[in-house]
Amino acid sequence: MTTESPRWFKSSYSDNGGDCVEVAANLIAPHGTVPVRDSKNPTGPVLGFPAGAFTSFIAGVKAGKFDTV
């Protein structure tokens, strides 16, 4: 993906139940991409999302657009 090493982090809201994703925010500015991976499989595949699309997704999450209750 890039020669820079991603610095992965999980949300502080993760409940340690194992169903988490990690993002590498340090690559957003230089590449315009948000790498995302499954925290249970750190050596597995990484998905890269355009920064604008990821920002829209996060805004939707915060607005409750994906709530199932």
ZIMO-V335001 format. One record per residue. SS is DSSP state (helix for helix, strand for strand, loop for the rest). NEAR is the number of other C-alpha atoms within 12 Angstrom. Layout:
BEGIN
[[SS/NEAR] [SS/NEAR]]
END
This chain:
BEGIN
[[loop/18] [loop/16] [loop/8] [loop/14] [loop/12] [loop/25] [loop/18] [loop/22] [strand/22] [loop/23] [loop/17] [loop/10] [loop/12] [loop/14] [loop/11] [loop/13] [loop/10] [loop/13] [loop/16] [loop/22] [strand/28] [strand/30] [strand/28] [strand/33] [helix/28] [helix/21] [helix/25] [helix/25] [helix/14] [helix/15] [helix/21] [loop/21] [strand/26] [strand/33] [strand/32] [strand/33] [strand/26] [strand/22] [loop/24] [loop/16] [loop/15] [loop/19] [loop/10] [loop/13] [loop/16] [loop/22] [strand/18] [strand/25] [strand/24] [strand/20] [helix/24] [helix/17] [helix/16] [helix/22] [helix/18] [helix/15] [helix/18] [helix/17] [helix/14] [helix/14] [helix/14] [helix/12] [loop/11] [loop/12] [loop/13] [loop/12] [loop/9] [loop/6] [loop/5]]
END
